[in-house]
């Protein structure tokens, strides 16, 4: 096992990794920007290093500064968390060249699965159904027009290196395509340094289902069931739950096994998520793979009892998987609420500022577990430079109705003052009949009328 690791991230995920490292007796070094100099999570690390100014491109996205910090502090490995450099194949390769273990997939697997077009091609070759669309990156808008005519409108333009809804545009007709292509190209280049786009058939009324995968360096892979992630705004997730209300045991077994086998077959190492879009008829189509730990990983941990970050450490240290597929058992139901410093009534505009009063959610009653993953406290100033997440509230109970009730109680007890947050929106969603019945899709929030 590693003696010391560097965490190339910030906020709640940095604190999450620090705690997992401590459980394994691993020292942690946290990096920080000038904007995060007095951040609470730094107090929990064994050491910390400033890597640059507030802007992410001069700090958390500066691969050279991060690698230099790792080398100077004697770190044997780097945990990238999620976002920033977590799926950057060049960064992973540079770490390996310096003799530092990248806690995640190797550079080649990152290139294959991090590129959405290549991932789709890989999964299709492994027998995993994919959404009808282009086989490669579009050469230009004319090719996009021709592909759209063949597939049929509506279609989605998507960034080949994308995620989080950036570089994505819905085109209802040919009239939308030229403007959308230019906008998506510009956004993809700005967000990912890669302007490449591909095109898919738009599935109306689809549900976002993802399978959690673990693979070791010896060709072994397992899945830990699925998460439902269909409550979204602007293609970004707000609420996740496990298991999905609409995935039956046989589908879970078959699709999960196929996804795990396909991922292991490409030499993937570590934790990853295979994402699907579920059509109204129940068919699951592969969308993309997130070659990293997901924000919503706690719901899987709650239902399976598996510490995914701990498993990442073990796999990166070249330990074989400790779990066989038949040993992974899901129990109860878990729901995660992403608490962001945003104003839902104003287009989810970020609302950075100082938290003037704070109290974590209360513990649950008998049979209920409440988890609060966050690195904030009273007096903490949420900077405007990064993602607006304040924390993640996760509840676990014996079944879905009990988990919904636990979510209501936990959200009611959570106190965050000084900034606007998504807490009122989450409370409103839990009262909607569609959500309570599990009868919702990725357009639920827009159609519900909750946002006015």
PyMOL commands that set and color helices and strands:
alter all, ss='L'
color gray80, all
select helices_A, chain A and resi 11-23+34-36+40-44+56-58+63-72+89-97+107-114+116-125+141-151+174-192+249-265+297-304+308-316+325-327+344-346+400-413+423-429+433-437+444-448
alter helices_A, ss='H'
color red, helices_A
select strands_A, chain A and resi 4-7+27-33+47-52+77-79+101-102+155-159+169-171+197-201+207-215+221-233+236-242+270-278+284-290+333-340+342-343+349-350+353-354+357-359+369-374+381-382+389-397+415-417
alter strands_A, ss='S'
color yellow, strands_A
deselect
rebuild
show_as cartoon
